[in-house]
Amino acid sequence: MSLKKANILAIDDDPDVLTAVRLLLRMEVKEVVTEKNPEQIPYLLNKGNFDLVLLDMNFNASINTGNEGIYWLQRIKELKPDVSVIMITAYGDIDLAVRSLKEGAADFVVKPWHNEKLLSTLGNVLKNRELHKNNVTGMRVQPGNTSPGMIGESEVMQDIFHKIDKIAPTDANILILGENGTGKDLIATAIHEQSLRADKPFIKVDVGALTESLFESELFGHKKGAFTDAREDRTGRFEAANGGTLFLDEIGNISLQQQAKLLTVLQNRQVTRLGSNQPVAIDIRLICATNIPLAELANESRFRKDLIYRINTVEITVPPLRKRKDDIVLLARHFARIYANKYLKPNIQFHSSAMDKLQQYSFPGNVRELQYTVERAIIMSDADTIQASDLLFSPIESTREEAQEDEVFKLSTMEKNTILRVIDKHNGNISKAAKELGLTRTALYRRLSKYDI
């Protein structure tokens, strides 16, 4: 769900905070409702249809528990279990904010916040909420599993389901490999939800998007005064995930310097906040993901092998959609049901020609591209049956696929020219040419036939 379509409720006893939220969000969301009295929460939840609640940690209210935010978080979850809650906290209440994650909060923001950071947090929480609500992540859970949204009846997906069943109850570190759009984040969520830490925090960090300056602060936290903008103490994501699971996405994109810092934390099982000399013990289950192939990742000029071994007790490779074509029909019908209901076209069906077109396409954008293709077809179709002509594939992905085909053509040309050059060097002696090329005579003859030499 995008911010533009979201209904948000903000609860804080500070009028200035509510004014700031209202001014920031009024042009960014569908509706924002603010309230300073938490006693009104049950009434407001019953009256309105909210996607997300921004909830302060402390109130001057009749409930004197010392941590009113936790109380009201629990009440919201009782009244509306599907509503996502983001806690608003001061730096001094970081420990309570971390506890709120264990109680079911989706995330927390620290005031005073940067507007871009708050909007990013809201967007990420709404996106994750939509994924779980609509099961649009491209895989379907098998009997006995607890994670929704996992669809796949192909042999390769059954192997993945089996591996998840085996490794989820352990504390083994997991490395998830796969192209963009294959559902790596869903695999991580499934492992956590079937683990012994399922009732503890699941913290996701896109480490590939962190700059060098933000990396340590975001992951390890900082003390007040550690750098120019460090106005208060801050808990890092490692501490926030303590007792639960930490998911580091796009780990293949971090620098060698960042890798060294991460390796130290994983080896010592403790973090030291920026500006502090006091280490803090951590107990996490680590899951990492990357779209970089393992063979390329193992290049030590790019990634430390000792870190690979540390994060890769078990690896799971999520196949691209082109290698699980048996699931395309299943996935297409799944997405069609979701978007037909969303856009009030409940009787939508696929014509056989449309299914043929889907199965013949390579889907360089994987399940994500299939999802958007089906959604676009349902929006644009005027009939109850989706025809082949209604399916328009992404021009972005088509351009990428054409570029890949061009690259293959270039490589073929290079190989042909190399063979011609080596054969000419040895005056047509196939045995000597094959030896220099590192091929058998039979393999070289096959290439001669392939290139019509």
N, C-alpha and C positions, 0 to 999 in steps of 0.2 A: 504494500500500500504506500502511495506517495503522501508526503506531508499535505499536499493540496486537498486531499480527500479525507483528512483525519479530523476527528472531533476530539478535542483535548480538554481535560479538566485540570486546573491548577489549584492546589490547596496550600495556602501559606498565611500565617497570621501577620506577616509584614506587608502592609499596603504597598510599599515601594517595590517589593519583589513582584507582587501581583501586577502592578502597573508595568514593570519592565517586561514581564512575560507577555502581557496583553499587547503591548506595543510591538514587540518582536514578532509575535505569532499571528497577529490579525491579518497580515498579508500573505502568510506562509501556509496557513491551514484552513480547512473548511469552517471550523468553529472553535473558538477558545472560550471556555467558561472559567471564571475565577471566583474563589470563595475563601474568606479568611477564617471561617468557623468550621473546624473539622466535624463538629456534631451534625453538620448538614450533609455529610458524605452519603449516608444511606438514602436520604431523600433525593439527592442529585443523581445518584447511580440508578435509582428506580425510575426517575423522570426522564433522564437522557440516555442516549446511546453513545457512550464514549469508547474510543479505541485505546486511549492512553491517559494515565493520571500522573501528573507531576505532584509529588507529595513531600512536604517539609518533614524533617526529622523531629522537630520540637515545636510544641505549641504551648501557649498560656491558656490551657483548657482545663475543664473540670476533671479530666482523667490525669491523675498525678502518678504516672508510672516511672517517670524519669526518662522514658524513651517512647513518647507518644506516637512517634512515626511508625515504630514497629507494630504497635497496637492497631493503628489505623490501616497499615499495610495488610495485616492479618484479616481485618474486617472487610476490606475491599476484596480480598481473595475469597472470602466466604460468600460475599454477596454476588460478585462478578468474577468468577475464576478466569475468564478469558481476557479480562482487561489487563493490559501491561502497565506496570507501575515503575516510574523512575523517581528515585529519592533525591530530594534537594538537601544538601548537608553543608555544614561549615567544616573547615579543616579540623577543628577540635573534635568533631563527631565522626571521624573517618572509621573508627572501629565499629561504631553502630551501623554505618553505611555498609561495611563489609558484612556484618551480621544480617543486614536486610537482604543481601543477595541470597543468603542461605534460606531466608524466609520466603523467597519467591519474587523479590524485586528483579526487574529486568536489567537495571543498571542504576548508577547514581551520578549526579553532577555536583560539583563543589562550587559554592558561591563565595565571592563573585565569579561568575563564569564569563568566558568569551562566547559571544553570540554564535560564532561559527561552530564552536565545539558543541554547544547545546543543540543547534540544529542538526549537526551530524549525529549526535547521540539519539535524538528523536527519530531521525530517518532510519538509522540502523535497527532500532528497537521495532519500529513499525514494519520494516522489511522482514525481520525474523518472525514477527507475529503473523504476517501474511503467509510466509512459507509454511509455518506449522498449521495455520488455520485452513488453508486451501490445499495443502499437500501437493504443492507444485514443484517439488524438487526432483522428481524424476525417478523415484524408486519406491517400492512398496514393501513394508515389513512382512515377513513370513510368520506363520502361526507360532506363538510362543514369544515373539519379540515384542518390545514395548514402544519402539519409535515409529510414529506415523509417517506417512508420506513416502515410503520406500517402495518403488515399483520396479519390477524386473523378473521375468520368468526365463530369461536366457540362461544358458549354462554358466557363462562367466559371472552373471549376477548371483546365481545360486551359490557359486564358490565364495563370493564375497560375503553373502549372508552367513554361510557356514563359518567363515573365518571370524566374522564379528562375534558370533555366538561363542567361539572358542576363546577369543582374546579379551572380550569386554569385561568379564569378571576379574581379570588379573590387573596388576598395576604396570604392565609392560608399556614402555614408551612406543608410540605408533607413528610411523611416517606414511602419509597418504599421498600417493603420486597420481597424476592424471592431468589431462588437458583442461583448460578453462571451460566451465559450463557442464562438467561431468557430474557434479554433486559431491565434491570432496568435503564441503562443510557439513553436509547432511550425514556423511559417514562418521565424521567426528562427533556429531550430536548423538547419533545412534549408539556409538561406543560408550559415551558418557551415560546415556540414559539406561543402558543395560549393565552398567558397572556397579560396584559396591559403593561408589561415590555419587550415585544418582540424585540423592537428596542434598548434595553439596553444590557449591557454585560451579557453573560452567562459564568460563571467561574466554572470549575470543579476541585476539589481537591481530590485526593485519600488519605484521612487522615489516613487510616489504614497503609499506607506505610511510614508515617512520623515518624522519631525518636523523642524522647523526646526533644532533643536539637534543632531540626528543626521545631517542631510543632508551637511554638509561632512566630518564625521569618517568617515562610511561611504564616501563617494565618493572623498575626497581624502586621507584618513588624518590622523594627528595625531602630535605629538611628546609625549614624557613631560612632564607638567605643564602641557599646553596648557589644560586645564580640570580641574575637581575630581576626576573619576574617571579621568583619563588617567595611569595609573600607569606605563605603558611606551609606547614608540613603537609605532605601528600603521600598516601599509600599507593604503591605501584601495583600492577596487575598480578605479579607473582603473589604478593600478600593477599590481594583480593580473592585469588583462586585457592588460597590455603585450605586444605582438606578436600578440595574438589579437583576439577580438570582445567588445565590451561591449554587452549588451542592456539598455536602460533601459525597463522596462515601466511602463505607466500614466503616461507622461510628461505627459499633459495635465492631471494633478492637482497639479503642483507650483506653488508660488507664484511671483509675479513676481520676488521677491528671489532665490529659488533659481534661477530661469531666468537671471538676470544672472550669477550665479556659474558656472553651467554653460556659458554662452556664452563667458565669458572663458577657461575651460579649453580649449574646443573651438577657439577662435580661435588661442590661443597654443600649443596642442599640448603643454602642460605643466601639472603640478599643483604646488601648494605645500601641504604638510601644515599643519594647524592648529598654531600655535606655532613655525613655522619660517619663515625668509626665503629658504630655498634651493629654487628650483624644480627639479622632476624632469621630464625629457622623457618623453613617452608616445607610443607608436605603436599605435593601436587602430583597428579598424573598428567604427563605431557603428551600431547598429540600435535604433530606438525603436518603441514601440507605444502606442496609445491607443484607447479606445472612443468618444472624442469626435469627431464629424464634422469634417472639415477646415474647412468653412465657419465652424463655430462656434469652432474653434480659432484661426482667423485674426482673431478679435476682439481687438484690441490691449489692451483692458481686461482680458483674460483671459490672453493668451499673446503673447509678443514675436514680431513678424513676422521680425526678423532671426535669431532662433533657429529658427523654422520653416524658413527657407531653409537654415540651416546643417545641420539634421538631415534634410532632405527632398530629397536629390539625386534619389532615386527613391522613389515611394510605391507601396505595394501595398494594395489594398482587398480584404479578405477578406469575401465575401458572407455574409449570414445564411442559415441553412438553408432558410428559406422561399423564397429566391431561387435555390436549387439543388435543387429537389424531385426532380430526376432522380437525385440521389445518396442519397435517403432509403432506398430498398430496399437498395442496396449497403451503406450504413453499418449498417443494422439487422441484416443478415445477418452482417456483419463482427463487430459487438458480440455477436451471438447465439453465434457460434462461440467467442469468447473466454470468455464467461460460462458457456456450456454446459460447456466443459471445466473451468472453475474450480469449478463446483458439481456436477460429475460427472453431467451430463445431456447426454451427447454427441449424442443423436438429436433434439434440439429443432428444430422447423420452425415456420414462420409460416402460419397459415390465411390465405386470401385476404382475409377480412374484416378481419383484423388489419393487413395491409399497406395496405388501403384506409383504415383509420382513421389509420395513421401518415402517409399521404400527404395526407390532408385536414386534418391539424393544422398550425398555423402555427409551432410550436416557438419561442416567444419566448426560451427558454433555449438555442436553437441546438443544436449537435452534443452539447454536454455534457448537455443535457436528454434528448436521444435516447438517449445512452449509459446514463444512469441509468434511463430508462423501460424499456429492454430488460433491464437487469440486474434490476430489480425484478420484471418479468414472469417471468423465468426462475426467480428465487427462489421466487415464489409459485405458479407453475404446478405442478399435479399430473400433467399429461399431457405427451405428447411434442409436442403442437401448441399453439402460443400462439394463443389466440382473441382477438377484439377486446375482450372483457370483461376479459382479463388485463392490458390496457394502461391503466394509470392515470397520467395526466399530473400533473406537479407542481402542487400547489395554490398554491405560491408564484408560479410562472410564470403560472398561470391568473388569479390575482388581479391580476398586473401587466398581463396582456392585457386584462382587463375594465376596468382603470383607463385603459388607452390608448384603448379603445373609448369610454369615458365622455368622455375628453378630446376625441376626434374629434366626438362628439355635441355637446359644448359649443361647439366651434369652428364647427360647422355652424349651431348656433342663433345664435351671434354674427353670422355672415355674413348669415343670413337677416334678422335684426333690423336690421343695418346697411343692407342693400339697401332694406328697407321705409322706414327713416328718411330715406334720401337721395331715394328716389322721392317720398315725401310732401313733402320740402323743395322739390322742383322741380315740385310739383303734377302728378305723373304724366308729366313730360317725360322719355322714355327716353334721348334723346340727351344731355341735360344730366346726367342721373343717371349714365349710363355714363362720361361724361368725368370726373366727380368721383370715381367709383370706380376709375378707371384701367382700364376695360374697354372692349372694342368693344361695339357694340350687339348683335352676334350672341352674344358671350359673356354679356352681361347677360340676353338672352332665354333662353339655356340655363339660367341660374341661376333665372330666374323660373319656368321649367318644372320644374326640379329641386325647388324649394321650394313648388310649387303656389301661386304668388302670382298 
